[in-house]
Amino acid sequence: MNINFNVKASEKALEIQKSLQTAVNKELDKKKKLGQYAVVWDEKTQTIKRI
C-alpha cells in the first residue's frame, strides 16, 4: 500500500531523515563486516534478502 502526499518536507525533517539514514547505513555496514546478517525488505523486487 502506497500513500502519496504532495507536501514538501521541512528542512528539519530532511536533516532528521539524513541522520537516520546515515546511522542505519553505518550499523548495516558494521554487521556485514562482523559476518552477521540482517533481513532487508527490497522495495524494487518485493523480496526479502540477506545483506
C-alpha positions in Angstrom: 0.0 0.0 0.0 1.5 3.3 -1.0 0.2 6.7 0.2 1.5 9.8 -1.5 1.3 13.2 -0.1 2.1 16.3 -2.1 3.6 18.2 0.9 7.2 19.3 0.8 9.2 18.2 3.9 10.7 20.9 6.1 14.4 21.4 6.4 14.4 19.9 9.9 12.6 16.8 8.7 15.1 16.4 5.8 18.0 16.8 8.3 16.5 14.1 10.6 15.9 11.7 7.7 19.5 12.1 6.5 20.8 11.5 10.1 18.7 8.3 10.5 19.7 7.0 7.1 23.4 7.6 7.9 23.0 5.7 11.2 21.2 2.8 9.6 23.8 2.5 6.9 26.6 2.6 9.4 25.1 -0.2 11.5 24.4 -2.4 8.5 28.0 -1.9 7.3 29.2 -2.9 10.8 27.0 -6.0 10.9 28.3 -7.0 7.4 31.9 -6.6 8.5 31.3 -8.8 11.6 29.7 -11.5 9.4 26.3 -11.1 11.0 23.2 -10.8 8.9 20.2 -8.5 8.7 17.0 -9.1 6.8 16.2 -6.2 4.5 13.0 -5.5 2.6 13.8 -4.6 -1.0 11.0 -2.3 -2.4 12.1 -2.8 -6.0 11.8 -6.5 -6.2 9.5 -7.0 -3.2 11.6 -9.8 -1.8 13.4 -10.4 1.5 17.2 -10.7 1.2 20.2 -11.0 3.4 22.9 -8.3 3.2 
